[in-house]
Amino acid sequence: MAANNLEPLQSAEELTAKVHKRYEGLLMVRTKAIKGKGAWYWAHLEPMLVHNSDSNLPKAVKLKCSLCDAVFSASNPSRTASEHLKRGTCPNFTSVQNTSQSISPPYAALPASSSSPQQHHNRKRTSPTTACGGASHVSPLAMVGPSLLPQQHLMLSGGKEDLGALAMFEDSVKRLKSPKSSPGPVLSKTQIDSALDYLAEWVYESCGSVSLSSLEHPKFRLFLNQVGMPAIDRRDFAGGRLDAKFEEAKFESEARIRDAMFFQMSSNGWKKSKNFDVLGEENVVNLTVNLPNGTSVFRRAFFTAGSVSPNYVEEIIMETITGICGNHLRQCVGIVSDKFSSDALRNLENRNHWMVNISCQFQGFTSLIKDFNKELLLLKNVTENCFKISKFFNNNSQVRNGFLQYQSKEYGQERLIRVGPNFATMEDILNYAQAIQLVLLDESIKVVSMEDPLAREVAEMVRGVGFWNELEAAHSLIKLVKTMAQEIETERPLVGRCLPLWEELRAKVKDWCSKYQIPEMPLDKVIEKRFKKNYHPAWAAAYILDPFYLIRDTSGKYLPPFKKLSIEQEKDVDRLITRLVSREEAHIALMELMKWRTEGLDPVYAQAVQLKQRDPVSGKMKIANPQSSRLVWETYLTEFKSLAKVAVRLIFLHATSCGFKCNLSFLRWVCGHNHSRVGTERAQKMIFIAAHAKLEKRDFSNDEEKDAELFASENGEDDVLNEVYV
């Protein structure tokens, strides 16, 4: 009873984005394989995009055989290779294979040991000298001659390992014969300095992925020598060069902050690291400055040990703010941070009435998943049942072996069911549903089931339709919220997007309830509870003041969406606006708000603000000019003098604290060196340089996550569930 397809209906934009991602992943895998770091069959299979004839958008990824031009599904490249190439379906593969096998490389023809079967059968016809090896026929002069390496039947007493030493020996002889010959390319001092500068930037921006010690690795030194570069002293990269790069990045950062009239402070890292078991109590907190023009600038990083108090969080944030603007604290119009500093955010906002301090939306959505796990009976039951299945299949040796055998047969891989996060366990059980059921049908396993109560319970559970329906429903619900959370982390929405995001969530959950015939009320209660914990009046105010969310009415006017607010949210808008202006301006701001409510924005300007275009990377439709929402208040809506001050300070605020991430290898390095003042300073400088570069490029990805995705694509291409079904 394999589970049905769990994916909800996808929009054309989402499908296009996933198709592009799958295509680029396969191209990357093929490129590495051709270089010798992957499966053999990628030399003959080429990924290709299939376009929709109507919209001309990519709709699927296919594999094309370069030998016969046949086209196949890209869902399982390994199986395609086995069926098309190995089993002789491709008419041209056999001839190519035979041709490649007939050409032996210079060192591939070394004879095997004398115990090989062929030598055993021909021993009587072989001369004694040949049987012992052909090395006795080699003249000593030939060993240093130029014709040594091409000899295919050369035998050395040390075996194949001697070939490397022999090549070095011959190279030494050649250099002694012609000592004036150049060892490699000659670079000018300018070229060398430029190359070292690029190398330093790469090392620092990798933020720990490349260790400074690796710069003195013998192989890397050989590489440098080969391209004409001098050897590198790691102390230079940890000293003066690091200081110079840090000062350069810091100067650029401070110049951008000075150029802005106001800013938002963003802090993340207060939450305990998911690598807690590896790193212990250590955490890295990053403080970033979000500017009105849409850019973000890294400010500082510091390290915490264990849990921190709200007072300490307040001190760190205020110390950072005063370090930027001194006594002109009004330049900081707000703070966004993860939920573990929510008390500090409230305290700072109460003391500084001009601030708008909000909790991270990404944290809010991920917390909602925990709420579902705690409060929904469906998820509790499914979690408990999945735990029983994973325990039975992972811990019983006979069942485990059978499960791995059926996995290998059905999916071409062997892996135990993951135990830990509920979603991972659910996903594995759904992915390997066929293998799980085949194991329980095996006669040898049935004997175990008769003696073990857990086995009988699991067998009965797996044979029932109800378990699979509930599992599919639970998995689908968690995936729905996780997908939205990942989009929030990637897209980093502004505060005006918060209310529409939660409405979108409610609509999707309502569709989910209808699909799986589950009562809506329990889920509505959980969502509403989490919504109230995260809600801030700025959500409603920014939603009303951002021209992007204006709605065209029957008369053709573009008006703010007051109809979508509750009565209490409308009051929140009034209260927040009067709080953010002076007492003298409060009544003026409310009058301007009423005018904004009834007149809205000129249709031409509204359409210009709301103009969208397709993002070339994700394939989604996005705002063509995100800054136009703020700029229209500063340039066109000049009659709203008081309201405009509030609008421009609200519209640009970020709703998430997601940003630069330190990779695990660097965090380990920090934990090992933070007891040293010099080590801590160097770590902070490297983080600053790396974060500055990533924020400048607006690259919020993590190298380790990229590597994990790459290896999953390369090594897991036989997975039964690929990211895109074709």
C-alpha positions as CSV (number, residue, x, y, z in Angstrom):
1,M,0.0,0.0,0.0
2,A,2.5,2.6,-1.1
3,A,1.7,6.1,-0.1
4,N,0.2,8.4,-2.7
5,N,2.0,11.4,-4.1
6,L,2.3,13.9,-1.3
7,E,3.0,17.0,-3.2
8,P,0.2,19.6,-3.2
9,L,-0.8,21.1,-6.5
10,Q,2.1,23.3,-7.6
11,S,1.9,26.6,-9.5
12,A,3.6,27.0,-12.8
13,E,6.2,29.2,-11.2
14,E,7.1,26.7,-8.5
15,L,7.3,23.9,-11.0
16,T,9.6,26.0,-13.3
17,A,11.8,26.8,-10.4
18,K,12.1,23.2,-9.4
19,V,12.8,22.1,-13.0
20,H,15.6,24.6,-13.3
21,K,17.1,23.5,-10.0
22,R,17.0,19.8,-11.0
23,Y,18.5,20.7,-14.4
24,E,21.4,22.7,-12.9
25,G,22.0,20.0,-10.3
26,L,22.3,17.3,-13.0
27,L,24.6,19.5,-15.1
28,M,26.9,20.0,-12.0
29,V,26.9,16.2,-11.4
30,R,27.8,15.5,-15.0
31,T,30.5,18.1,-15.1
32,K,32.2,16.5,-12.0
33,A,31.7,13.0,-13.4
34,I,33.4,13.9,-16.7
35,K,36.4,15.2,-14.6
36,G,36.6,11.8,-12.9
37,K,34.6,12.4,-9.8
38,G,31.3,10.6,-10.5
39,A,29.5,7.8,-12.2
40,W,30.8,6.5,-15.5
41,Y,27.6,6.8,-17.5
42,W,27.6,10.7,-17.4
43,A,30.0,10.6,-20.3
44,H,27.1,9.4,-22.4
45,L,24.0,11.0,-20.8
46,E,23.3,14.7,-21.2
47,P,20.6,16.6,-19.2
48,M,18.2,18.6,-21.4
49,L,15.2,20.9,-20.7
50,V,11.8,20.2,-22.3
51,H,9.8,23.3,-22.8
52,N,6.0,23.8,-22.8
53,S,4.8,24.4,-26.3
54,D,2.3,27.1,-25.2
55,S,4.2,29.1,-22.6
56,N,7.7,28.1,-23.7
57,L,8.6,27.6,-20.0
58,P,10.6,24.6,-18.9
59,K,8.3,21.8,-17.8
60,A,10.6,18.8,-17.4
61,V,14.2,17.5,-17.4
62,K,15.2,14.7,-19.6
63,L,18.4,12.7,-20.3
64,K,19.7,12.4,-23.8
65,C,22.0,9.6,-24.9
66,S,24.9,11.2,-26.8
67,L,25.5,8.0,-28.7
68,C,22.1,7.4,-30.2
69,D,20.1,10.6,-29.4
70,A,17.5,8.6,-27.4
71,V,15.7,10.6,-24.7
72,F,14.8,9.3,-21.2
73,S,13.3,10.4,-17.9
74,A,15.8,12.1,-15.6
75,S,14.2,10.6,-12.4
76,N,16.7,7.7,-12.2
77,P,19.9,8.2,-14.2
78,S,21.6,5.1,-12.8
79,R,18.7,2.8,-13.9
80,T,18.6,4.5,-17.3
81,A,22.3,3.8,-17.7
82,S,21.8,0.1,-16.7
83,E,18.9,-0.5,-19.0
84,H,20.0,1.5,-22.0
85,L,23.8,1.2,-21.9
86,K,24.8,-2.0,-20.0
87,R,22.0,-4.2,-21.3
88,G,22.9,-3.5,-24.9
89,T,19.8,-1.4,-25.8
90,C,22.0,1.4,-27.2
91,P,23.3,0.3,-30.6
92,N,26.5,2.4,-30.4
93,F,27.6,1.8,-26.8
94,T,29.1,-1.6,-27.4
95,S,31.4,-0.4,-30.1
96,V,32.6,2.6,-28.1
97,Q,33.2,0.3,-25.1
98,N,35.3,-2.2,-27.2
99,T,37.3,0.7,-28.7
100,S,38.1,2.2,-25.3
101,Q,39.1,-1.2,-24.0
102,S,41.5,-1.9,-26.9
103,I,43.5,1.2,-26.1
104,S,45.6,0.6,-23.0
105,P,47.4,3.5,-21.2
106,P,51.2,3.5,-20.8
107,Y,51.1,2.0,-17.3
108,A,48.0,-0.2,-17.6
109,A,49.8,-3.1,-19.2
110,L,52.0,-4.0,-16.3
111,P,51.7,-7.8,-15.8
112,A,49.8,-9.2,-12.9
113,S,51.5,-11.3,-10.2
114,S,52.7,-14.8,-11.1
115,S,49.8,-16.4,-9.3
116,S,47.3,-15.2,-11.9
117,P,45.2,-17.9,-13.6
118,Q,46.7,-17.2,-17.0
119,Q,50.3,-17.6,-15.8
120,H,49.3,-20.8,-13.9
121,H,48.0,-22.5,-17.1
122,N,51.0,-21.4,-19.3
123,R,53.7,-22.0,-16.7
124,K,55.3,-24.9,-18.7
125,R,55.6,-22.8,-21.8
126,T,57.1,-19.8,-20.0
127,S,60.8,-19.4,-19.6
128,P,62.0,-19.1,-16.0
129,T,63.2,-15.6,-16.5
130,T,59.8,-14.4,-17.7
131,A,57.9,-16.2,-15.0
132,C,59.9,-14.4,-12.3
133,G,59.2,-11.0,-14.0
134,G,60.5,-9.0,-16.9
135,A,62.6,-6.6,-14.8
136,S,65.8,-8.7,-15.4
137,H,65.6,-7.9,-19.1
138,V,65.8,-4.1,-18.5
139,S,69.1,-2.5,-19.2
140,P,70.4,-0.2,-16.4
141,L,70.9,2.5,-19.1
142,A,67.3,2.2,-20.2
143,M,66.1,3.1,-16.7
144,V,67.4,6.7,-17.1
145,G,66.7,7.0,-20.8
146,P,63.9,9.1,-22.3
147,S,62.1,6.0,-23.6
148,L,61.6,4.5,-20.1
149,L,58.0,5.5,-19.3
150,P,56.3,4.3,-22.5
151,Q,57.5,0.7,-22.0
152,Q,54.3,-1.2,-21.2
153,H,55.8,-4.5,-19.9
154,L,58.1,-2.9,-17.4
155,M,58.3,-4.7,-14.0
156,L,59.9,-3.1,-10.9
157,S,60.7,-4.8,-7.6
158,G,58.5,-2.4,-5.7
159,G,55.5,-2.8,-7.9
160,K,53.4,0.0,-9.3
161,E,54.3,2.3,-6.4
162,D,57.8,2.5,-7.9
163,L,56.5,4.3,-11.0
164,G,56.2,7.6,-9.1
165,A,59.6,7.5,-7.6
166,L,61.0,6.5,-11.0
167,A,59.3,9.4,-12.7
168,M,60.9,11.8,-10.1
169,F,64.3,10.1,-10.7
170,E,64.0,10.6,-14.5
171,D,63.0,14.2,-13.9
172,S,66.0,14.8,-11.8
173,V,68.3,13.4,-14.5
174,K,66.7,15.6,-17.1
175,R,67.1,18.7,-14.9
176,L,70.8,17.8,-14.3
177,K,71.3,17.4,-18.1
178,S,69.7,20.8,-18.9
179,P,69.8,22.9,-15.6
180,K,68.9,26.2,-17.4
181,S,65.4,25.0,-18.4
182,S,62.6,26.9,-16.9
183,P,60.6,24.9,-14.3
184,G,57.3,26.5,-15.1
185,P,55.6,29.8,-16.2
186,V,57.2,33.0,-15.1
187,L,54.8,35.6,-13.5
188,S,55.6,39.2,-12.9
189,K,55.5,40.7,-9.4
190,T,52.2,42.4,-10.2
191,Q,50.6,39.2,-11.3
192,I,51.8,37.4,-8.2
193,D,50.5,40.1,-5.9
194,S,47.2,40.1,-7.7
195,A,46.9,36.3,-7.5
196,L,47.7,36.3,-3.8
197,D,45.1,39.0,-3.2
198,Y,42.4,36.9,-4.9
199,L,43.5,33.8,-3.0
200,A,43.3,35.7,0.3
201,E,39.8,36.9,-0.5
202,W,38.7,33.4,-1.3
203,V,40.2,32.0,1.9
204,Y,38.7,34.6,4.1
205,E,35.3,34.6,2.4
206,S,35.1,30.8,2.7
207,C,35.1,31.5,6.5
208,G,36.7,28.3,7.7
209,S,35.9,26.0,4.8
210,V,39.5,26.4,3.8
211,S,41.9,26.2,6.7
212,L,45.0,28.4,6.8
213,S,47.1,25.3,7.4
214,S,46.1,23.9,4.1
215,L,48.0,26.8,2.4
216,E,51.2,25.0,3.4
217,H,50.0,21.5,2.3
218,P,52.7,19.8,0.1
219,K,50.2,19.2,-2.7
220,F,49.1,22.8,-2.7
221,R,52.7,24.0,-2.8
222,L,53.3,21.8,-5.8
223,F,50.3,23.4,-7.4
224,L,51.6,26.9,-6.7
225,N,55.0,25.9,-8.1
226,Q,53.4,24.5,-11.2
227,V,51.6,27.8,-12.0
228,G,54.7,29.9,-11.2
229,M,53.6,31.1,-7.7
230,P,55.8,31.3,-4.7
231,A,55.2,29.3,-1.5
232,I,52.8,30.9,1.0
233,D,53.3,31.6,4.6
234,R,50.1,31.0,6.6
235,R,51.2,33.5,9.2
236,D,51.0,36.3,6.5
237,F,47.4,35.3,5.8
238,A,46.6,35.3,9.6
239,G,48.4,38.6,10.2
240,G,48.9,41.7,8.1
241,R,46.9,40.5,5.1
242,L,43.9,39.6,7.3
243,D,44.1,43.0,9.0
244,A,44.2,44.9,5.7
245,K,41.2,43.0,4.2
246,F,39.3,43.6,7.4
247,E,40.0,47.4,7.4
248,E,39.0,47.6,3.7
249,A,35.7,45.8,4.3
250,K,35.0,47.8,7.5
251,F,35.6,51.1,5.6
252,E,33.1,50.1,2.8
253,S,30.5,49.0,5.4
254,E,30.7,52.2,7.5
255,A,30.5,54.4,4.3
256,R,27.2,52.7,3.3
257,I,25.7,53.1,6.8
258,R,26.7,56.8,6.9
259,D,25.0,57.3,3.5
260,A,21.6,56.2,4.9
261,M,19.3,58.4,6.9
262,F,18.1,55.6,9.1
263,F,18.5,51.8,9.5
264,Q,17.1,48.6,11.1
265,M,19.3,46.5,13.4
266,S,19.1,42.7,12.8
267,S,20.4,40.1,15.2
268,N,20.4,36.3,14.9
269,G,22.2,33.5,16.7
270,W,20.5,33.8,20.1
271,K,18.8,30.5,19.4
272,K,20.8,27.4,20.5
273,S,22.7,26.0,17.6
274,K,21.3,22.8,15.9
275,N,24.9,21.6,16.2
276,F,24.7,21.8,20.0
277,D,26.1,18.2,20.5
278,V,29.2,19.1,18.4
279,L,29.8,22.6,19.6
280,G,28.7,22.4,23.2
281,E,27.5,25.7,24.6
282,E,29.1,28.0,22.0
283,N,27.0,30.2,19.7
284,V,27.9,32.9,17.2
285,V,25.6,35.9,17.3
286,N,25.6,38.1,14.1
287,L,24.5,41.7,14.1
288,T,23.6,43.2,10.7
289,V,22.3,46.6,9.6
290,N,19.4,46.7,7.1
291,L,19.4,49.9,5.0
292,P,16.4,51.6,3.3
293,N,17.8,50.9,-0.2
294,G,17.3,47.2,0.4
295,T,21.0,46.3,1.1
296,S,22.3,44.8,4.3
297,V,25.7,45.5,5.9
298,F,27.4,43.3,8.4
299,R,28.3,45.1,11.7
300,R,29.8,42.6,14.2
301,A,29.9,39.1,15.5
302,F,30.4,37.9,19.0
303,F,30.4,34.6,20.8
304,T,28.1,33.5,23.6
305,A,28.5,30.5,26.0
306,G,25.2,28.9,27.1
307,S,21.9,30.7,27.5
308,V,21.9,34.5,27.8
309,S,19.6,36.8,29.8
310,P,17.3,39.5,28.2
311,N,19.4,42.2,29.9
312,Y,22.5,40.9,28.3
313,V,20.8,40.9,24.9
314,E,19.6,44.5,25.4
315,E,23.1,45.6,26.3
316,I,24.7,44.0,23.2
317,I,22.1,45.5,20.9
318,M,22.2,49.0,22.3
319,E,26.0,48.9,22.4
320,T,26.0,48.1,18.7
321,I,23.5,50.8,17.9
322,T,25.3,53.5,19.8
323,G,28.5,52.4,18.1
324,I,26.9,53.3,14.8
325,C,25.0,56.5,15.5
326,G,26.3,57.7,18.9
327,N,23.7,59.7,20.7
328,H,21.4,60.0,17.6
329,L,19.5,56.8,18.5
330,R,16.5,57.8,16.4
331,Q,18.5,56.7,13.4
332,C,17.8,53.2,14.4
333,V,14.0,52.8,13.6
334,G,13.7,49.2,14.6
335,I,15.1,45.8,15.4
336,V,14.4,42.3,14.1
337,S,15.6,39.3,16.0
338,D,15.0,35.7,16.6
339,K,12.4,34.7,19.2
340,F,14.9,34.1,22.0
341,S,15.4,37.8,22.4
342,S,11.7,38.7,22.4
343,D,11.7,40.1,26.0
344,A,14.7,42.3,25.1
345,L,12.8,43.6,22.0
346,R,9.8,44.6,24.0
347,N,11.8,46.3,26.7
348,L,13.8,48.3,24.1
349,E,10.6,49.3,22.3
350,N,9.0,50.5,25.5
351,R,12.0,52.7,26.3
352,N,12.4,54.0,22.8
353,H,9.0,54.8,21.4
354,W,10.2,55.5,17.9
355,M,11.4,51.9,17.5
356,V,9.5,49.0,15.8
357,N,11.0,45.8,17.2
358,I,9.7,42.6,15.6
359,S,10.3,38.8,15.9
360,C,11.7,36.8,13.0
361,Q,9.0,35.3,10.8
362,F,11.2,32.3,9.9
363,Q,11.4,31.5,13.6
364,G,7.6,31.9,13.9
365,F,6.9,29.4,11.1
366,T,9.4,26.8,12.4
367,S,7.9,27.2,15.9
368,L,4.5,26.5,14.4
369,I,5.7,23.0,13.4
370,K,6.6,22.3,17.0
371,D,3.2,23.5,18.0
372,F,1.5,21.1,15.7
373,N,3.7,18.2,17.0
374,K,2.7,19.1,20.6
375,E,-1.0,19.9,20.2
376,L,-2.4,17.9,17.3
377,L,-3.6,14.4,18.1
378,L,-3.0,13.3,14.4
379,L,0.7,14.2,14.6
380,K,1.1,12.6,18.1
381,N,-0.3,9.3,16.8
382,V,1.7,9.3,13.6
383,T,4.9,10.2,15.5
384,E,4.4,7.3,17.9
385,N,3.6,4.8,15.2
386,C,6.6,5.9,13.1
387,F,8.9,5.5,16.2
388,K,7.6,1.9,16.6
389,I,8.3,1.1,12.9
390,S,11.8,2.6,13.0
391,K,12.6,0.8,16.2
392,F,11.4,-2.5,14.8
393,F,13.2,-2.2,11.4
394,N,16.5,-0.7,12.7
395,N,17.0,-2.8,15.9
396,N,16.1,-6.3,14.9
397,S,19.0,-7.7,12.9
398,Q,17.0,-10.2,10.8
399,V,14.4,-7.6,9.9
400,R,17.1,-5.0,9.3
401,N,19.0,-7.2,6.9
402,G,15.8,-8.0,5.0
403,F,14.9,-4.4,4.9
404,L,18.2,-3.4,3.5
405,Q,18.1,-6.2,0.9
406,Y,14.7,-5.1,-0.4
407,Q,15.8,-1.5,-0.3
408,S,18.8,-2.3,-2.6
409,K,16.5,-4.3,-4.9
410,E,13.7,-1.7,-5.1
411,Y,15.7,1.6,-4.9
412,G,19.3,0.8,-5.6
413,Q,20.5,1.9,-2.2
414,E,20.6,0.8,1.5
415,R,19.8,3.1,4.4
416,L,18.3,2.7,7.8
417,I,15.2,4.8,8.8
418,R,16.3,8.0,10.3
419,V,15.4,8.5,14.0
420,G,15.3,12.1,15.3
421,P,13.2,14.9,13.7
422,N,9.7,13.6,13.2
423,F,9.6,14.8,9.6
424,A,12.7,12.8,8.6
425,T,11.3,9.6,10.1
426,M,8.0,10.1,8.3
427,E,9.8,10.9,5.1
428,D,11.9,7.7,5.2
429,I,8.9,5.5,6.0
430,L,7.0,7.0,3.1
431,N,10.0,6.8,0.7
432,Y,10.6,3.1,1.5
433,A,7.0,2.0,1.9
434,Q,7.4,-0.7,-0.8
435,A,10.4,-2.2,0.9
436,I,8.7,-2.1,4.4
437,Q,5.7,-4.0,3.1
438,L,7.8,-6.5,1.2
439,V,9.8,-7.3,4.4
440,L,6.6,-8.0,6.3
441,L,5.4,-10.4,3.6
442,D,8.7,-12.3,3.8
443,E,8.1,-15.8,5.3
444,S,11.2,-15.7,7.5
445,I,10.0,-12.3,9.0
446,K,6.6,-13.7,9.6
447,V,8.1,-16.2,12.1
448,V,9.6,-13.3,14.0
449,S,6.2,-11.6,14.0
450,M,4.7,-14.5,15.7
451,E,7.0,-14.3,18.7
452,D,7.5,-10.5,19.1
453,P,4.5,-8.3,20.2
454,L,6.0,-5.2,18.6
455,A,6.4,-7.1,15.3
456,R,2.8,-8.1,15.4
457,E,1.7,-4.5,16.1
458,V,3.9,-3.1,13.3
459,A,2.8,-5.7,10.8
460,E,-0.9,-5.0,11.5
461,M,-0.2,-1.3,11.4
462,V,1.6,-1.4,8.0
463,R,-1.1,-3.7,6.5
464,G,-3.8,-1.1,7.4
465,V,-4.8,1.7,5.0
466,G,-5.5,4.0,8.0
467,F,-1.9,4.3,9.0
468,W,-0.7,5.3,5.5
469,N,-3.5,7.8,5.1
470,E,-2.6,9.4,8.5
471,L,1.1,9.3,7.7
472,E,0.6,11.0,4.3
473,A,-1.6,13.7,5.9
474,A,0.9,14.4,8.7
475,H,3.8,14.5,6.4
476,S,2.0,16.8,4.0
477,L,1.1,19.3,6.7
478,I,4.6,19.6,8.1
479,K,6.0,19.8,4.6
480,L,3.5,22.6,3.8
481,V,4.8,24.7,6.7
482,K,8.5,23.8,6.2
483,T,8.2,24.9,2.5
484,M,6.8,28.3,3.5
485,A,9.5,28.7,6.1
486,Q,12.2,27.9,3.6
487,E,10.8,30.4,1.2
488,I,10.7,33.1,4.0
489,E,14.4,32.3,4.8
490,T,15.3,32.6,1.1
491,E,13.3,35.6,0.0
492,R,13.6,37.6,3.3
493,P,10.3,39.4,3.0
494,L,9.6,42.9,4.4
495,V,7.2,43.6,7.3
496,G,4.3,44.5,5.0
497,R,4.3,40.8,3.8
498,C,3.6,39.4,7.2
499,L,-0.2,39.5,7.2
500,P,-0.5,38.1,3.7
501,L,1.9,35.3,4.6
502,W,-0.3,34.1,7.5
503,E,-3.4,34.4,5.4
504,E,-1.7,32.3,2.8
505,L,-0.8,29.7,5.4
506,R,-4.4,29.6,6.7
507,A,-5.7,29.1,3.1
508,K,-3.3,26.3,2.5
509,V,-4.1,24.6,5.8
510,K,-7.8,24.9,5.0
511,D,-7.2,23.1,1.6
512,W,-5.2,20.5,3.5
513,C,-8.1,19.9,5.9
514,S,-10.5,19.5,3.0
515,K,-8.2,17.1,1.1
516,Y,-7.6,14.8,4.1
517,Q,-11.1,15.3,5.7
518,I,-9.7,16.6,9.0
519,P,-11.6,19.2,11.2
520,E,-10.3,22.7,10.8
521,M,-11.0,24.0,14.3
522,P,-8.0,22.3,16.1
523,L,-5.5,23.6,13.5
524,D,-7.1,27.1,13.5
525,K,-6.6,27.3,17.3
526,V,-2.9,26.3,17.0
527,I,-2.2,28.8,14.1
528,E,-4.1,31.6,15.9
529,K,-2.1,31.1,19.1
530,R,1.2,31.2,17.3
531,F,0.0,34.2,15.2
532,K,-0.8,36.2,18.3
533,K,2.7,35.4,19.8
534,N,4.4,36.8,16.7
535,Y,2.0,39.6,15.8
536,H,3.1,43.2,15.9
537,P,1.0,46.3,15.0
538,A,3.7,47.2,12.4
539,W,2.4,44.3,10.3
540,A,-0.9,45.9,9.8
541,A,0.5,49.5,9.4
542,A,3.1,48.5,6.8
543,Y,0.5,46.4,5.0
544,I,-1.8,49.5,4.7
545,L,1.0,52.0,3.9
546,D,2.9,49.9,1.3
547,P,1.5,50.9,-2.2
548,F,2.4,47.4,-3.4
549,Y,-0.7,46.0,-1.5
550,L,-3.2,48.6,-2.8
551,I,-6.3,47.1,-4.3
552,R,-8.1,48.5,-7.4
553,D,-11.8,49.2,-6.6
554,T,-14.8,49.3,-9.0
555,S,-14.2,53.0,-9.6
556,G,-10.6,52.4,-10.8
557,K,-9.0,53.8,-7.6
558,Y,-6.1,52.0,-5.9
559,L,-6.9,52.0,-2.2
560,P,-5.2,50.5,0.9
561,P,-6.6,47.1,1.9
562,F,-8.4,48.2,5.1
563,K,-11.2,45.7,4.4
564,K,-8.8,42.8,5.0
565,L,-8.0,44.1,8.5
566,S,-9.9,43.2,11.7
567,I,-11.3,46.0,13.8
568,E,-8.5,45.6,16.3
569,Q,-5.9,45.7,13.6
570,E,-7.3,49.0,12.3
571,K,-6.9,50.4,15.8
572,D,-3.4,49.1,15.8
573,V,-2.6,51.1,12.7
574,D,-3.9,54.3,14.3
575,R,-2.0,53.7,17.6
576,L,1.3,52.8,15.9
577,I,1.2,55.9,13.6
578,T,0.5,58.3,16.5
579,R,3.3,56.6,18.5
580,L,5.9,57.1,15.8
581,V,5.2,60.8,15.3
582,S,5.5,63.7,17.7
583,R,2.4,64.7,19.8
584,E,2.0,67.8,17.7
585,E,1.8,65.8,14.5
586,A,-0.4,63.0,15.7
587,H,-3.7,64.5,14.7
588,I,-2.3,65.6,11.3
589,A,-1.0,62.1,10.7
590,L,-4.4,60.5,11.4
591,M,-6.1,63.0,9.0
592,E,-3.6,62.1,6.3
593,L,-4.3,58.5,7.0
594,M,-8.0,59.1,6.4
595,K,-7.2,60.8,3.1
596,W,-4.9,57.9,2.1
597,R,-7.8,55.5,2.9
598,T,-10.3,57.3,0.7
599,E,-8.1,58.6,-2.2
600,G,-5.2,56.1,-2.4
601,L,-2.6,56.4,-5.1
602,D,-2.8,57.5,-8.7
603,P,-3.4,54.4,-10.8
604,V,-0.4,54.9,-13.0
605,Y,2.0,55.2,-10.1
606,A,0.3,52.2,-8.3
607,Q,0.7,50.0,-11.4
608,A,4.4,51.1,-11.6
609,V,4.9,50.1,-8.0
610,Q,3.2,46.7,-8.5
611,L,4.9,45.8,-11.7
612,K,6.4,42.3,-11.6
613,Q,8.9,40.4,-13.7
614,R,10.1,36.8,-13.8
615,D,13.2,36.1,-11.7
616,P,15.8,34.4,-13.9
617,V,17.1,32.2,-11.0
618,S,13.9,31.0,-9.3
619,G,11.5,31.4,-12.3
620,K,9.0,33.1,-10.0
621,M,7.3,36.5,-10.6
622,K,8.8,39.1,-8.3
623,I,8.5,42.9,-7.8
624,A,10.5,44.6,-10.6
625,N,11.6,47.4,-8.4
626,P,11.2,46.7,-4.6
627,Q,12.4,50.2,-3.7
628,S,9.5,51.9,-5.6
629,S,7.1,51.5,-2.6
630,R,9.3,53.7,-0.5
631,L,10.4,56.1,-3.2
632,V,6.8,57.0,-4.2
633,W,6.3,58.3,-0.7
634,E,9.4,60.3,-0.8
635,T,9.0,61.8,-4.3
636,Y,5.3,61.8,-5.4
637,L,3.1,61.7,-2.2
638,T,4.6,64.9,-0.8
639,E,1.2,66.2,0.5
640,F,1.3,63.4,3.2
641,K,4.1,65.1,5.2
642,S,3.6,63.4,8.5
643,L,2.3,60.1,7.2
644,A,5.2,59.8,4.8
645,K,7.7,60.0,7.6
646,V,6.1,56.9,9.1
647,A,5.6,55.1,5.8
648,V,9.3,55.3,4.7
649,R,10.5,54.1,8.1
650,L,8.0,51.1,8.1
651,I,8.0,49.9,4.5
652,F,11.7,48.9,4.3
653,L,11.8,46.9,7.6
654,H,12.8,43.3,7.3
655,A,10.5,40.6,8.7
656,T,13.3,38.1,9.2
657,S,16.7,38.1,10.9
658,C,18.0,35.4,8.4
659,G,21.3,36.3,6.9
660,F,24.9,35.3,7.0
661,K,25.6,31.8,8.4
662,C,28.9,30.5,9.7
663,N,29.6,26.9,8.5
664,L,30.2,24.1,11.0
665,S,34.0,23.8,10.4
666,F,34.5,27.5,11.3
667,L,32.3,27.2,14.4
668,R,34.5,24.3,15.5
669,W,37.6,26.4,15.0
670,V,36.0,29.2,17.0
671,C,35.2,26.9,19.9
672,G,38.8,25.7,19.9
673,H,40.3,29.3,19.9
674,N,37.9,31.6,21.7
675,H,39.8,31.3,24.9
676,S,42.6,33.2,23.2
677,R,42.1,37.0,22.7
678,V,44.2,36.9,19.5
679,G,42.3,33.9,18.2
680,T,38.9,35.5,19.0
681,E,39.9,38.8,17.2
682,R,41.1,36.9,14.1
683,A,37.8,34.9,14.1
684,Q,35.7,38.0,14.3
685,K,37.7,39.6,11.4
686,M,37.3,36.6,9.2
687,I,33.5,36.5,9.9
688,F,33.3,40.2,9.1
689,I,35.1,39.8,5.8
690,A,33.1,36.7,4.8
691,A,29.7,38.2,5.8
692,H,30.5,41.5,4.1
693,A,31.3,39.7,0.8
694,K,28.1,37.5,1.0
695,L,25.8,40.4,1.9
696,E,27.4,42.5,-0.9
697,K,26.5,39.7,-3.4
698,R,23.2,39.0,-1.6
699,D,24.3,35.4,-1.3
700,F,22.8,33.9,1.8
701,S,23.6,30.3,1.0
702,N,25.9,28.2,3.1
703,D,28.8,26.3,1.4
704,E,28.3,23.2,3.5
705,E,24.6,23.2,2.5
706,K,25.6,23.5,-1.1
707,D,28.0,20.6,-0.7
708,A,25.4,18.5,0.9
709,E,23.0,19.2,-1.9
710,L,25.6,18.4,-4.5
711,F,26.5,15.1,-2.9
712,A,22.9,14.2,-2.4
713,S,22.3,14.9,-6.1
714,E,25.4,12.9,-7.1
715,N,25.2,10.0,-4.8
716,G,21.5,9.9,-4.3
717,E,20.4,10.1,-7.9
718,D,18.8,6.7,-7.5
719,D,16.5,8.0,-4.7
720,V,12.9,7.0,-5.3
721,L,11.8,10.6,-4.5
722,N,13.6,13.1,-6.7
723,E,12.9,16.8,-6.2
724,V,11.2,17.0,-9.6
725,Y,9.1,14.1,-11.0
726,V,9.3,13.9,-14.7
